[in-house]
């Protein structure tokens, strides 16, 4: 999504630009030649990635070979640091300027790896307000451009039309379930989420948005006949839901932007958690809580992530009252903090992709 928005913003300023690289359906839709499909790189976890390394390395070599053939004027890498810093290193060796859009979260763990950004990146465009200082203090030319999700409009479809389209009961309260965007994440998180949904009961409608990196049939097999509706997009589901059960990651920011109260959950394999936990340098897991500097939403991670705990936390935020009101106020504050610099809280702000495009084109003209 971020890549597609950036391509559109760049093309508005220079219609002659051509794009190729790693991406998915949205980037293809705006004219990017995706020589590597992003789905093939969707792996999470320390131990989980090992079995996928040969395939990923083959895709990496294919991408670099395409770059050698096409000789791009500029390389833009987006997130995915384990893959992209290696891409950046190869581009730098070839004298190609590199921009990092959505810079790695090295402030959270493995802070020593900031040197990789410093050595191989010409410009870092960061999407969280505290990241600019973190990177600049460590010698990286970084600029906060705002979070792309902060300018998302309210979904246009009304609740009644949405209910009719997906056969939902508009009289019930809806709860959105977001177990992650990778197969391994879903396998680790969804069973407990479904168990919690079963305990919450038939008085609610449960919506499960299908992430673009997942196959609908895969999710359908997992939910079986559990009374969960698969829907194509997360934002309308969140907007019309009373609450959410959301796996740690970008989905938590999406829920915040829709101001939908939610409970954050996450689980990885025991070995991944054992290896990763000592390296974590931040006091909280949920991005919403990190941005706010306090606990806005509850975090249920690893052994704390049980169906009973999820149900208890969800029941606290479903009814009107102080708990729900405080959470909505906190989510609203986070949304305001993520807006692009110079944006007006009361009106439209410059979209982060537009700010990024201006910086990128200026870099290319040096």
C-alpha positions as CSV (number, residue, x, y, z in Angstrom):
1,X,0.0,0.0,0.0
2,X,2.8,2.4,0.9
3,X,4.6,1.6,-2.3
4,X,1.5,2.2,-4.4
5,X,0.8,5.5,-2.8
6,X,4.4,6.6,-3.3
7,X,4.4,5.6,-7.0
8,X,1.2,7.6,-7.5
9,X,2.7,10.7,-5.8
10,X,5.9,10.5,-7.8
11,X,4.0,10.0,-11.1
12,X,1.9,13.1,-10.4
13,X,5.2,15.1,-10.4
14,X,6.9,13.2,-13.2
15,X,4.7,11.1,-15.5
16,X,7.8,9.7,-17.3
17,X,9.0,7.7,-14.3
18,X,9.2,3.9,-14.5
19,X,9.1,1.5,-11.6
20,X,10.1,-2.1,-11.0
21,X,10.9,-4.2,-8.0
22,X,9.2,-6.1,-5.1
23,X,5.5,-5.6,-4.6
24,X,2.0,-6.9,-4.6
25,X,-1.4,-6.2,-6.3
26,X,-1.6,-2.6,-5.3
27,X,1.8,-1.7,-6.8
28,X,1.0,-3.7,-9.9
29,X,-2.2,-1.8,-10.3
30,X,-0.4,1.6,-10.4
31,X,2.1,0.3,-13.0
32,X,5.0,-1.2,-11.1
33,X,6.6,-4.2,-12.8
34,X,6.9,-6.5,-9.8
35,X,9.7,-8.8,-10.7
36,X,9.4,-10.3,-7.2
37,X,6.0,-10.9,-5.5
38,X,5.9,-9.6,-1.9
39,X,3.9,-12.6,-0.9
40,X,7.0,-14.8,-1.4
41,X,8.9,-12.8,1.2
42,X,6.2,-12.8,3.9
43,X,7.9,-14.7,6.6
44,X,8.1,-13.8,10.3
45,X,10.2,-15.0,13.2
46,X,13.9,-16.0,13.8
47,X,13.5,-19.8,13.6
48,X,10.7,-19.6,11.0
49,X,12.7,-18.0,8.4
50,X,15.4,-20.7,8.2
51,X,13.4,-23.0,5.9
52,X,12.6,-20.2,3.5
53,X,16.2,-18.9,3.1
54,X,17.0,-20.7,-0.1
55,X,13.9,-19.4,-1.9
56,X,14.4,-15.8,-0.5
57,X,18.0,-15.8,-1.5
58,X,17.0,-16.8,-5.0
59,X,14.5,-14.0,-5.2
60,X,17.1,-11.6,-3.9
61,X,19.6,-12.6,-6.7
62,X,16.8,-12.3,-9.3
63,X,16.0,-8.7,-8.1
64,X,19.7,-7.7,-8.2
65,X,20.1,-9.2,-11.7
66,X,17.1,-7.2,-12.9
67,X,18.7,-4.0,-11.4
68,X,21.9,-4.8,-13.3
69,X,19.9,-5.1,-16.5
70,X,17.7,-2.1,-16.1
71,X,20.2,0.2,-14.3
72,X,17.8,2.3,-12.2
73,X,18.6,5.9,-11.3
74,X,17.3,5.5,-7.8
75,X,16.4,2.7,-5.4
76,X,13.6,3.0,-2.8
77,X,13.4,0.3,-0.2
78,X,10.3,0.0,2.0
79,X,10.4,-1.7,5.5
80,X,11.5,-5.4,5.5
81,X,15.0,-4.7,6.8
82,X,16.4,-8.2,6.7
83,X,15.9,-8.3,3.0
84,X,16.2,-4.6,2.1
85,X,19.4,-3.6,3.8
86,X,21.1,-6.2,1.6
87,X,19.3,-4.7,-1.5
88,X,20.6,-1.3,-0.4
89,X,24.1,-2.6,0.0
90,X,24.1,-4.0,-3.5
91,X,22.7,-0.7,-4.9
92,X,25.2,1.4,-3.1
93,X,28.0,-0.8,-4.5
94,X,26.7,0.1,-8.0
95,X,26.6,3.8,-7.2
96,X,22.8,4.0,-7.1
97,X,21.3,6.4,-4.5
98,X,19.1,4.6,-1.9
99,X,16.1,6.0,0.0
100,X,14.6,4.0,2.9
101,X,10.9,4.7,3.2
102,X,9.4,3.3,6.4
103,X,12.8,2.8,8.1
104,X,13.6,-0.3,10.2
105,X,12.5,-0.3,13.8
106,X,16.1,-0.6,15.0
107,X,15.2,1.5,18.0
108,X,13.2,-1.5,19.3
109,X,15.9,-4.1,19.0
110,X,19.4,-4.6,17.5
111,X,20.2,-0.9,17.8
112,X,23.8,-1.6,16.6
113,X,22.4,-2.3,13.1
114,X,21.8,1.4,12.6
115,X,25.2,1.4,11.1
116,X,23.7,-0.5,8.1
117,X,21.4,2.4,7.4
118,X,24.2,4.9,7.9
119,X,26.5,3.0,5.5
120,X,24.1,2.2,2.7
121,X,21.2,4.7,2.8
122,X,21.4,8.2,1.4
123,X,18.1,9.3,3.0
124,X,15.7,7.7,5.5
125,X,12.0,8.7,5.5
126,X,10.6,7.8,8.8
127,X,6.9,7.4,9.7
128,X,7.0,7.6,13.5
129,X,7.7,11.0,15.2
130,X,10.4,9.8,17.6
131,X,12.3,8.0,14.9
132,X,13.8,11.2,13.3
133,X,15.8,12.1,16.4
134,X,16.8,8.5,17.0
135,X,18.3,8.2,13.6
136,X,19.8,11.7,13.4
137,X,21.5,11.2,16.7
138,X,23.2,8.2,15.1
139,X,24.4,9.9,12.0
140,X,21.6,9.0,9.6
141,X,20.0,11.7,7.4
142,X,16.4,11.1,8.5
143,X,13.2,13.1,8.1
144,X,9.8,12.4,9.6
145,X,7.2,12.6,6.8
146,X,4.1,11.4,8.8
147,X,2.5,8.0,8.9
148,X,0.7,7.0,5.7
149,X,-2.2,5.6,7.7
150,X,-2.8,8.9,9.5
151,X,-4.5,10.5,6.5
152,X,-6.9,7.6,5.8
153,X,-10.4,8.8,5.1
154,X,-13.4,7.5,6.9
155,X,-14.7,4.5,4.9
156,X,-17.5,5.6,2.6
157,X,-19.8,2.6,2.9
158,X,-22.5,2.8,5.5
159,X,-23.1,0.2,8.2
160,X,-26.4,-0.9,6.6
161,X,-24.9,-1.4,3.1
162,X,-21.9,-3.1,4.6
163,X,-24.1,-5.5,6.6
164,X,-26.1,-6.4,3.5
165,X,-23.0,-7.0,1.4
166,X,-21.5,-9.4,3.9
167,X,-24.7,-10.9,5.4
168,X,-24.1,-9.4,8.9
169,X,-26.7,-8.5,11.5
170,X,-26.7,-4.7,11.9
171,X,-28.5,-5.1,15.2
172,X,-25.5,-6.8,16.8
173,X,-22.3,-5.3,17.9
174,X,-19.4,-6.3,15.6
175,X,-15.8,-7.3,16.6
176,X,-13.0,-7.3,14.1
177,X,-10.4,-10.1,14.3
178,X,-6.9,-9.4,12.9
179,X,-4.5,-12.3,13.5
180,X,-1.7,-11.1,11.4
181,X,-0.7,-10.8,7.7
182,X,1.6,-13.8,7.4
183,X,0.7,-17.5,7.5
184,X,2.9,-18.3,10.5
185,X,1.4,-15.4,12.5
186,X,-2.1,-16.5,11.7
187,X,-1.4,-20.1,12.7
188,X,0.0,-18.9,16.0
189,X,-2.6,-16.2,16.8
190,X,-5.9,-17.2,15.2
191,X,-6.8,-20.3,17.2
192,X,-6.8,-18.4,20.5
193,X,-8.6,-15.5,19.0
194,X,-11.3,-17.8,17.7
195,X,-11.6,-19.4,21.1
196,X,-12.1,-16.0,22.6
197,X,-14.7,-15.2,20.0
198,X,-16.6,-18.4,20.9
199,X,-16.6,-17.5,24.6
200,X,-17.9,-14.0,23.8
201,X,-20.8,-15.8,22.1
202,X,-23.4,-15.4,19.4
203,X,-24.5,-12.0,20.5
204,X,-21.7,-10.5,18.3
205,X,-20.8,-10.6,14.7
206,X,-17.1,-11.4,14.1
207,X,-15.3,-10.0,11.0
208,X,-12.0,-11.3,9.8
209,X,-10.4,-9.1,7.1
210,X,-8.3,-11.0,4.5
211,X,-4.8,-9.5,4.4
212,X,-3.5,-9.1,0.8
213,X,-0.6,-11.4,1.7
214,X,-3.0,-14.3,2.6
215,X,-5.2,-16.6,0.6
216,X,-8.9,-16.6,1.4
217,X,-9.1,-20.4,1.2
218,X,-6.3,-20.7,3.9
219,X,-8.4,-18.6,6.3
220,X,-11.6,-20.3,5.4
221,X,-10.1,-23.7,6.3
222,X,-9.0,-22.3,9.7
223,X,-12.3,-20.7,10.7
224,X,-14.4,-23.6,9.4
225,X,-18.0,-23.1,10.6
226,X,-17.3,-20.8,13.5
227,X,-19.6,-18.0,12.5
228,X,-16.8,-15.6,11.4
229,X,-17.3,-13.5,8.3
230,X,-14.4,-13.1,5.9
231,X,-14.3,-9.5,4.5
232,X,-11.9,-8.1,1.9
233,X,-10.6,-4.9,3.7
234,X,-9.7,-4.1,7.2
235,X,-10.6,-0.4,7.5
236,X,-14.4,-0.6,6.9
237,X,-14.5,-3.6,9.2
238,X,-12.7,-1.7,12.0
239,X,-14.7,1.5,11.4
240,X,-18.0,-0.3,11.8
241,X,-16.9,-2.5,14.7
242,X,-17.4,-1.9,18.4
243,X,-14.0,-3.4,19.2
244,X,-11.1,-5.4,17.8
245,X,-8.8,-8.2,18.7
246,X,-5.6,-7.3,16.8
247,X,-2.2,-8.9,16.4
248,X,0.8,-6.6,17.0
249,X,2.0,-4.8,13.9
250,X,0.6,-2.3,11.4
251,X,-2.9,-3.5,12.1
252,X,-2.8,-1.9,15.5
253,X,-2.1,1.5,13.8
254,X,-5.0,0.9,11.4
255,X,-7.3,0.3,14.4
256,X,-6.0,3.5,16.0
257,X,-6.7,5.5,12.9
258,X,-10.3,4.2,12.9
259,X,-10.5,5.0,16.6
260,X,-11.7,1.5,17.3
261,X,-10.9,0.2,20.8
262,X,-9.0,-3.0,20.7
263,X,-6.9,-5.5,22.6
264,X,-3.5,-6.2,21.2
265,X,-2.4,-9.9,21.1
266,X,0.7,-11.8,19.8
267,X,2.4,-15.1,20.0
268,X,5.5,-16.5,18.4
269,X,7.2,-19.9,18.8
270,X,8.8,-20.5,22.2
271,X,12.3,-20.5,20.7
272,X,11.8,-17.3,18.8
273,X,10.5,-15.6,21.9
274,X,13.4,-16.9,24.0
275,X,15.9,-15.7,21.5
276,X,14.2,-12.4,20.8
277,X,13.1,-11.1,24.2
278,X,16.5,-10.2,25.6
279,X,17.2,-8.1,22.5
280,X,14.0,-6.0,22.8
281,X,14.9,-2.4,23.9
282,X,11.4,-0.9,24.4
283,X,9.0,-1.2,27.3
284,X,5.9,-2.0,25.3
285,X,5.0,-4.1,22.3
286,X,1.9,-2.3,20.8
287,X,2.9,0.5,18.4
288,X,0.0,2.6,19.7
289,X,1.5,2.4,23.2
290,X,5.0,3.2,22.1
291,X,3.8,6.3,20.2
292,X,1.7,7.5,23.1
293,X,4.5,6.8,25.7
294,X,1.9,5.0,27.9
295,X,-0.5,2.1,27.8
296,X,-3.5,3.1,25.7
297,X,-4.5,-0.5,24.8
298,X,-3.9,-3.7,26.7
299,X,-1.1,-6.0,25.5
300,X,-1.5,-9.8,25.8
301,X,1.7,-11.4,24.6
302,X,2.9,-15.0,24.7
303,X,1.8,-16.8,27.9
304,X,-0.6,-13.9,28.8
305,X,-2.3,-14.4,25.4
306,X,-5.1,-16.7,26.5
307,X,-8.8,-16.8,25.4
308,X,-9.9,-16.0,29.0
309,X,-7.6,-12.9,29.2
310,X,-8.8,-11.7,25.7
311,X,-12.4,-12.0,26.7
312,X,-11.9,-10.2,30.0
313,X,-10.1,-7.2,28.3
314,X,-12.6,-7.1,25.4
315,X,-15.6,-7.0,27.8
316,X,-14.0,-4.0,29.5
317,X,-14.0,-1.9,26.3
318,X,-17.4,-2.9,24.8
319,X,-19.7,-0.9,27.0
320,X,-19.9,2.9,27.2
321,X,-17.9,4.2,30.2
322,X,-14.6,5.6,31.4
323,X,-12.5,2.6,30.1
324,X,-13.8,2.9,26.6
325,X,-13.7,6.7,26.6
326,X,-10.1,6.8,27.8
327,X,-9.0,4.4,25.1
328,X,-10.7,6.4,22.3
329,X,-9.1,9.6,23.6
330,X,-5.7,7.9,23.6
331,X,-6.2,6.6,20.0
332,X,-7.2,10.0,18.9
333,X,-4.0,11.5,20.4
334,X,-1.9,8.9,18.6
335,X,-3.6,9.7,15.3
336,X,-2.8,13.4,15.7
337,X,0.9,12.6,16.6
338,X,1.2,10.6,13.4
339,X,0.1,13.3,11.0
340,X,2.6,14.8,8.6
341,X,4.5,17.8,9.9
342,X,2.6,21.0,9.0
343,X,-0.7,19.1,8.9
344,X,-3.8,20.7,10.5
345,X,-5.6,18.5,13.0
346,X,-8.9,20.2,11.9
347,X,-8.4,19.8,8.2
348,X,-6.6,18.0,5.4
349,X,-2.8,17.6,5.8
350,X,-0.2,16.9,3.2
351,X,-0.1,13.2,2.7
352,X,3.1,11.5,3.8
353,X,3.5,10.0,0.3
354,X,3.5,13.5,-1.2
355,X,6.2,14.7,1.3
356,X,8.2,11.6,0.5
357,X,7.9,12.1,-3.2
358,X,9.1,15.7,-3.0
359,X,12.2,14.7,-1.0
360,X,12.9,11.7,-3.3
361,X,12.7,13.8,-6.5
362,X,14.9,16.5,-4.9
363,X,17.5,13.8,-4.0
364,X,17.4,12.5,-7.6
365,X,18.2,16.0,-9.0
366,X,21.3,16.4,-6.9
